[in-house]
């Protein structure tokens, strides 16, 4: 029986201590903190009615554990794919935004002025992250549109923004187009006959008040 239409759910990992401390994370393999796990359990409840067929995750601990919590108790295949991994920020990983701003580091253009960012000290460029995300999308998602109805991808903030930049065909300067992808934020995309419609961006199931 042919499946009509597909919904793709892009889910950012829960909070880590580095998120809390505003440290540049990138490809560093930082695990969830307790609050991050709590967010994942709340999100699991929020997504309990979605009958996922298959799921993919970044190999990094924070994304993989988020996937394992949200999919817990379901008999759903979960595959690691390095193309879903967060952008690599090279030698800047572990630095805080505060110290980078204090020294007016040119690396900050990755966030503040994407169109002006130049490759520096081992960082991936926006174009390189988009190339990875679009390769994954065209290889693992679009060809399965008629096979599955609900696919989950557990990834990271910059990666999810890269795929949205590709899907919307935005210019690099709009890479961080609002809304910001929150921890455990869920972006839902409907795909029919290869055409994408973004239904929701960074939907959260927890209350941010008081953070």
Rosetta blueprint (number, residue, H / E / L):
1 X L
2 X L
3 X L
4 X L
5 X L
6 X E
7 X E
8 X E
9 X E
10 X E
11 X E
12 X E
13 X L
14 X L
15 X L
16 X E
17 X H
18 X H
19 X H
20 X H
21 X L
22 X L
23 X E
24 X L
25 X L
26 X L
27 X L
28 X L
29 X L
30 X L
31 X L
32 X E
33 X L
34 X H
35 X H
36 X H
37 X H
38 X H
39 X H
40 X H
41 X H
42 X H
43 X H
44 X H
45 X H
46 X H
47 X L
48 X L
49 X L
50 X L
51 X L
52 X L
53 X L
54 X E
55 X E
56 X E
57 X E
58 X L
59 X L
60 X L
61 X H
62 X H
63 X H
64 X H
65 X H
66 X H
67 X H
68 X H
69 X H
70 X H
71 X L
72 X L
73 X L
74 X L
75 X L
76 X L
77 X E
78 X E
79 X E
80 X E
81 X L
82 X H
83 X H
84 X H
85 X L
86 X L
87 X L
88 X L
89 X E
90 X H
91 X H
92 X H
93 X L
94 X L
95 X L
96 X E
97 X H
98 X H
99 X H
100 X H
101 X H
102 X H
103 X L
104 X L
105 X L
106 X H
107 X H
108 X H
109 X H
110 X H
111 X H
112 X H
113 X L
114 X H
115 X H
116 X H
117 X L
118 X L
119 X L
120 X L
121 X L
122 X L
123 X E
124 X L
125 X L
126 X H
127 X H
128 X H
129 X H
130 X H
131 X H
132 X H
133 X H
134 X H
135 X H
136 X H
137 X H
138 X H
139 X H
140 X H
141 X H
142 X H
143 X H
144 X H
145 X L
146 X L
147 X L
148 X L
149 X L
150 X E
151 X E
152 X E
153 X E
154 X E
155 X E
156 X L
157 X H
158 X H
159 X H
160 X H
161 X H
162 X H
163 X H
164 X H
165 X H
166 X H
167 X H
168 X H
169 X L
170 X L
171 X L
172 X H
173 X H
174 X H
175 X L
176 X L
177 X L
178 X L
179 X L
180 X L
181 X L
182 X L
183 X L
184 X L
185 X L
186 X E
187 X E
188 X E
189 X E
190 X E
191 X E
192 X E
193 X L
194 X L
195 X E
196 X E
197 X E
198 X E
199 X E
200 X E
201 X E
202 X E
203 X E
204 X L
205 X L
206 X L
207 X L
208 X L
209 X L
210 X L
211 X L
